[in-house]
């Protein structure tokens, strides 16, 4: 809302400088920008009462004394209006004033002229111009019907409609659904509280006007202007709440402005008012101080409130323009605004210390590990166009491409890889943690994708990130962080050239594989390997200290020849099981892997570490375990040890 | 002395990766607030209207509940949470004061331009106990802002409007000659306490919320919020 500094001064007894006024407006919660004399105000949605010069002046009353602008005190005869209000539940208070003037004025008084000139607003016609100005001055919308066009049964009602309606701006809209409308017989003449119609609009020659001034409940107006794509200042004000008792006063001010410009031939007033009682708020000075953590006197509090129009008695009576106030905390906010939020001294807050068990977080440990391996974390939004069986649909999406919630992380992280491949990034290692939401519920997921060169150094630049690299990362997460041996099983999965499911402690939690190239929107041919796991139930065990041994360790190596690559898994499983089952066999790992497809050579070297906690091991003790391992492995098909 | 040949070998540099900058800022804020005594609480992003709006004193007629501001899902039975405040509702319903929680997480609003995204991150805090007041809130906000922007940071408290706090404030911090809005806060609206099964005659509370992207944009001087979510390696590499 834009207001002009000098216009505001007309409603204040004291005349603060613009800078001082600006500072005080910020203190009162009215954020704004200044452009010359114009203050572009951002009024919070609860303060519909401040959407006018009068409203702002009222808020400044404590500091600069607001003054009332003159309104007509003429004795007004009753208007014999055949008006049928069938919507009293949403429009309890409504008044009409019928005015006939001798002639339309040719020029405006300086205050009215300044409104159009200073704010760059186009004039329309005499009565509509007053109506627009009055909304700016008082905050109360009014609507002017050309009296000569008001023939027929005049009513206000909520109607289910499907009809064309031409607004006073000459735009045609189609009214649908239920609308609150003014009608003459069956013809809609105004979309109540939003915009009047062309058929009854005033013109430059109108001399007889029926001015409508009403209180419409905000919930009735809310969203209607947007529904019909109408820019309506009236709707904006009604949505935020207007003074429900001001109708007659506003019409008297309307009449005064008319009288300032031309001679009135006749005037009469029609009023319906069923919402009258002012709201009360229980008041307790000590409790108000307690909300704020200050200690000011009741007199001071009431002084602030009284300046804002609140009346004190047993309770505090709320003025009709403050529909946002209904409890003690609201009054406390009013007092705080008057004092200034910056002027409330702070008090030391010491939160009670609550016992907290520090738990090792899977996500933190995995994240740190992957970062050390050169991986970057990504965050993706959940919107997708993929309509999976379990996908949740967004009822009001931004567009068709974002109409569903993703049911996995893989599509997003695959797109992240493609985005970077298409920008010539040749070493890509991404991971993401996120919730996903399906019709069956929420799951916490982890995804990891790699593609391109291992690293930018002399040894690893020419080595490509491959499935073994990915599986190594996943194995390390399982073995070193979760302390669980993973089990893999080759299964077919859509979108992957090959895919292994991953099982931990007997529960399948996801898998990993090579993503099919045709699913990646990239011209680069480099392979992409990825894994996705459900991690809700993964718990990082506490590190239990095991005393280290000071006795010497012994190492043994075994070099196997394998008939084909598939034997690697079988042999590794045997070695892992043997390691698990023998306390003295502390560690085993593959230290050598050699493959020459042309010569049909495939070799795998294992190293075994033996150590006892309480003694030096003898060769016999070690050989017993090694012999058993050798005989078990030799029993496997396609596996041999050179020299044996 | 003859230099050993080893020192001339090309070093095997290995790049380290990084957390996403938004999660870095989220962690920094979470660590800061937990150091003050807050516990971390998390909750679902697909929420009921009851927890996202009703219990927070956001009436059915509030503009925030319109289809152009809030994402509705599952045939309008649920919403994508518009703030992390429903986590506070869940916490209040499940526990008794004193309560001191922070809830970091993703939130959703129906916006998409250079300064707004349909998904962004917030961290909100709630403290409910006996005799908690606005002066305490100011102390906490000073501590948060001074920790984030330095002891000499100048703050400005402005009245604002949030249905779930009363009085409500927005806090600006002075950067150069410009005040920038940093967070929203207030005394918990007694109606919200009552909605969540806490006797507002006996207890009061304070609450605050920060937009994590906003803090990250200030900290890293990122001008376009969309850069955070392109997953461009050249961008991500700058936050190691």
HADDOCK unambig.tbl for C-alpha pairs under 7 A between the chains (distance, minus, plus):
assign (segid A and resid 26 and name CA) (segid B and resid 158 and name CA) 6.49 0.50 0.50
assign (segid A and resid 27 and name CA) (segid B and resid 158 and name CA) 5.98 0.50 0.50
assign (segid A and resid 28 and name CA) (segid B and resid 159 and name CA) 6.38 0.50 0.50
assign (segid A and resid 29 and name CA) (segid B and resid 158 and name CA) 5.53 0.50 0.50
assign (segid A and resid 29 and name CA) (segid B and resid 159 and name CA) 4.31 0.50 0.50
assign (segid A and resid 29 and name CA) (segid B and resid 160 and name CA) 5.87 0.50 0.50
assign (segid A and resid 44 and name CA) (segid B and resid 160 and name CA) 6.59 0.50 0.50
assign (segid A and resid 44 and name CA) (segid B and resid 161 and name CA) 6.10 0.50 0.50
assign (segid A and resid 46 and name CA) (segid B and resid 161 and name CA) 6.74 0.50 0.50
assign (segid A and resid 219 and name CA) (segid B and resid 61 and name CA) 5.36 0.50 0.50
assign (segid A and resid 290 and name CA) (segid B and resid 133 and name CA) 6.57 0.50 0.50
assign (segid A and resid 291 and name CA) (segid B and resid 133 and name CA) 5.06 0.50 0.50
assign (segid A and resid 291 and name CA) (segid B and resid 134 and name CA) 6.36 0.50 0.50
assign (segid A and resid 292 and name CA) (segid B and resid 133 and name CA) 5.23 0.50 0.50
assign (segid A and resid 292 and name CA) (segid B and resid 134 and name CA) 4.56 0.50 0.50
assign (segid A and resid 292 and name CA) (segid B and resid 135 and name CA) 6.02 0.50 0.50
assign (segid A and resid 293 and name CA) (segid B and resid 133 and name CA) 5.27 0.50 0.50
assign (segid A and resid 293 and name CA) (segid B and resid 134 and name CA) 5.97 0.50 0.50
assign (segid A and resid 293 and name CA) (segid B and resid 135 and name CA) 5.18 0.50 0.50
assign (segid A and resid 329 and name CA) (segid B and resid 166 and name CA) 5.71 0.50 0.50
assign (segid A and resid 329 and name CA) (segid B and resid 167 and name CA) 6.45 0.50 0.50
assign (segid A and resid 330 and name CA) (segid B and resid 166 and name CA) 6.22 0.50 0.50
assign (segid A and resid 330 and name CA) (segid B and resid 167 and name CA) 6.64 0.50 0.50
assign (segid A and resid 332 and name CA) (segid B and resid 167 and name CA) 6.85 0.50 0.50
assign (segid A and resid 333 and name CA) (segid B and resid 166 and name CA) 6.61 0.50 0.50
assign (segid A and resid 333 and name CA) (segid B and resid 167 and name CA) 4.62 0.50 0.50
assign (segid A and resid 337 and name CA) (segid B and resid 159 and name CA) 6.73 0.50 0.50
assign (segid A and resid 341 and name CA) (segid B and resid 157 and name CA) 5.62 0.50 0.50
assign (segid A and resid 341 and name CA) (segid B and resid 158 and name CA) 6.36 0.50 0.50
assign (segid A and resid 342 and name CA) (segid B and resid 156 and name CA) 6.47 0.50 0.50
assign (segid A and resid 342 and name CA) (segid B and resid 157 and name CA) 5.57 0.50 0.50
assign (segid A and resid 344 and name CA) (segid B and resid 135 and name CA) 6.64 0.50 0.50
assign (segid A and resid 345 and name CA) (segid B and resid 135 and name CA) 6.15 0.50 0.50
assign (segid A and resid 346 and name CA) (segid B and resid 135 and name CA) 4.26 0.50 0.50
assign (segid A and resid 346 and name CA) (segid B and resid 136 and name CA) 5.94 0.50 0.50
assign (segid A and resid 346 and name CA) (segid B and resid 138 and name CA) 5.26 0.50 0.50
assign (segid A and resid 346 and name CA) (segid B and resid 139 and name CA) 5.03 0.50 0.50
assign (segid A and resid 347 and name CA) (segid B and resid 135 and name CA) 5.09 0.50 0.50
assign (segid A and resid 347 and name CA) (segid B and resid 136 and name CA) 4.99 0.50 0.50
assign (segid A and resid 347 and name CA) (segid B and resid 139 and name CA) 5.82 0.50 0.50
assign (segid A and resid 348 and name CA) (segid B and resid 136 and name CA) 6.07 0.50 0.50
assign (segid A and resid 348 and name CA) (segid B and resid 139 and name CA) 5.77 0.50 0.50
assign (segid A and resid 349 and name CA) (segid B and resid 136 and name CA) 5.20 0.50 0.50
assign (segid A and resid 349 and name CA) (segid B and resid 139 and name CA) 6.35 0.50 0.50
assign (segid A and resid 349 and name CA) (segid B and resid 140 and name CA) 6.59 0.50 0.50
assign (segid A and resid 351 and name CA) (segid B and resid 36 and name CA) 6.98 0.50 0.50
assign (segid A and resid 351 and name CA) (segid B and resid 37 and name CA) 5.78 0.50 0.50
assign (segid A and resid 352 and name CA) (segid B and resid 37 and name CA) 6.97 0.50 0.50
assign (segid A and resid 353 and name CA) (segid B and resid 37 and name CA) 6.04 0.50 0.50
assign (segid A and resid 371 and name CA) (segid B and resid 16 and name CA) 5.71 0.50 0.50
assign (segid A and resid 371 and name CA) (segid B and resid 17 and name CA) 4.27 0.50 0.50
assign (segid A and resid 371 and name CA) (segid B and resid 18 and name CA) 5.30 0.50 0.50
assign (segid A and resid 372 and name CA) (segid B and resid 16 and name CA) 5.12 0.50 0.50
assign (segid A and resid 372 and name CA) (segid B and resid 17 and name CA) 6.32 0.50 0.50
assign (segid A and resid 373 and name CA) (segid B and resid 16 and name CA) 6.09 0.50 0.50
assign (segid A and resid 373 and name CA) (segid B and resid 17 and name CA) 6.92 0.50 0.50
assign (segid A and resid 374 and name CA) (segid B and resid 15 and name CA) 5.23 0.50 0.50
assign (segid A and resid 374 and name CA) (segid B and resid 16 and name CA) 3.98 0.50 0.50
assign (segid A and resid 374 and name CA) (segid B and resid 17 and name CA) 4.03 0.50 0.50
assign (segid A and resid 375 and name CA) (segid B and resid 16 and name CA) 6.92 0.50 0.50
assign (segid A and resid 375 and name CA) (segid B and resid 17 and name CA) 4.50 0.50 0.50
assign (segid A and resid 375 and name CA) (segid B and resid 18 and name CA) 6.75 0.50 0.50
assign (segid A and resid 376 and name CA) (segid B and resid 17 and name CA) 4.75 0.50 0.50
assign (segid A and resid 376 and name CA) (segid B and resid 18 and name CA) 4.96 0.50 0.50
assign (segid A and resid 376 and name CA) (segid B and resid 19 and name CA) 6.17 0.50 0.50
assign (segid A and resid 377 and name CA) (segid B and resid 18 and name CA) 6.29 0.50 0.50
assign (segid A and resid 377 and name CA) (segid B and resid 19 and name CA) 4.96 0.50 0.50
assign (segid A and resid 377 and name CA) (segid B and resid 20 and name CA) 4.96 0.50 0.50
assign (segid A and resid 378 and name CA) (segid B and resid 20 and name CA) 5.76 0.50 0.50
assign (segid A and resid 378 and name CA) (segid B and resid 231 and name CA) 5.89 0.50 0.50
assign (segid A and resid 379 and name CA) (segid B and resid 229 and name CA) 6.34 0.50 0.50
assign (segid A and resid 380 and name CA) (segid B and resid 229 and name CA) 6.37 0.50 0.50
assign (segid A and resid 381 and name CA) (segid B and resid 119 and name CA) 6.19 0.50 0.50
assign (segid A and resid 392 and name CA) (segid B and resid 73 and name CA) 6.77 0.50 0.50
assign (segid A and resid 392 and name CA) (segid B and resid 74 and name CA) 6.00 0.50 0.50
assign (segid A and resid 393 and name CA) (segid B and resid 73 and name CA) 5.73 0.50 0.50
assign (segid A and resid 393 and name CA) (segid B and resid 74 and name CA) 5.79 0.50 0.50
assign (segid A and resid 394 and name CA) (segid B and resid 71 and name CA) 6.74 0.50 0.50
assign (segid A and resid 394 and name CA) (segid B and resid 72 and name CA) 5.96 0.50 0.50
assign (segid A and resid 394 and name CA) (segid B and resid 73 and name CA) 4.42 0.50 0.50
assign (segid A and resid 394 and name CA) (segid B and resid 74 and name CA) 6.74 0.50 0.50
assign (segid A and resid 395 and name CA) (segid B and resid 72 and name CA) 5.33 0.50 0.50
assign (segid A and resid 395 and name CA) (segid B and resid 73 and name CA) 5.12 0.50 0.50
assign (segid A and resid 395 and name CA) (segid B and resid 74 and name CA) 6.89 0.50 0.50
assign (segid A and resid 395 and name CA) (segid B and resid 75 and name CA) 6.14 0.50 0.50
assign (segid A and resid 395 and name CA) (segid B and resid 76 and name CA) 6.58 0.50 0.50
assign (segid A and resid 396 and name CA) (segid B and resid 67 and name CA) 6.64 0.50 0.50
assign (segid A and resid 396 and name CA) (segid B and resid 71 and name CA) 6.10 0.50 0.50
assign (segid A and resid 396 and name CA) (segid B and resid 72 and name CA) 6.25 0.50 0.50
assign (segid A and resid 398 and name CA) (segid B and resid 110 and name CA) 6.99 0.50 0.50
assign (segid A and resid 416 and name CA) (segid B and resid 231 and name CA) 5.93 0.50 0.50
assign (segid A and resid 420 and name CA) (segid B and resid 232 and name CA) 6.27 0.50 0.50
assign (segid A and resid 420 and name CA) (segid B and resid 233 and name CA) 6.87 0.50 0.50
assign (segid A and resid 455 and name CA) (segid B and resid 14 and name CA) 6.10 0.50 0.50
assign (segid A and resid 456 and name CA) (segid B and resid 14 and name CA) 6.95 0.50 0.50
assign (segid A and resid 457 and name CA) (segid B and resid 12 and name CA) 5.32 0.50 0.50
assign (segid A and resid 457 and name CA) (segid B and resid 13 and name CA) 5.73 0.50 0.50
assign (segid A and resid 458 and name CA) (segid B and resid 10 and name CA) 6.92 0.50 0.50
assign (segid A and resid 458 and name CA) (segid B and resid 12 and name CA) 6.62 0.50 0.50
